Amino acid sequence: MARTYAGILGLLAFLTSLAHGLMHGAGGVSVLWTAWCCLLLFALVGCVIGWVAEWIVEDSVHGRISAELAARQAARTPQLAAEGE
């Protein structure tokens, strides 16, 4: 997930910087340098955002599975006690 966010945000920043530079008539080298810097910066930001999002989703799924297993175990315990009598 982190790589996906990094790729999307980096590419979006790169293209936005290119469009901005071309619309304002900036020089080619300065436009490419700015776009490259934006790509790296936003790819790093996207990587952090994707890592946090992945951690949150995994934690949520783990919590739900643990709760469901505990509920099943609690429901199963009285049945086993009744069968043993």
KAHU-V603511 format. One line per field, one symbol per residue. ss: DSSP state (A for helix, B for strand, O for the rest). phi: phi as a letter, one per 40 degrees, with the letter a starting at -180 (. if undefined). burial: + if it has 24 or more other C-alpha atoms within 12 Angstrom, else -. A space follows every 50 residues. Layout:
BEGIN
ss = ???
phi = ???
burial = ???
END
This chain:
BEGIN
ss = OAAAAAAAAAAAAAAAAAAAAAAOOOOAAAAAAAAAAAAAAAAAAAAAAA AAAAAAAAAAAAAAAAAAAAAAAAAAAAAAAAAAO
phi = .cccccccccccccccccccccccgcccccccccccccdccccccccccc ccccccccccccccccccccccccccccccccccc
burial = ----+++++++-++--++------------+--++--++--++++++--+ -----------------------------------
END
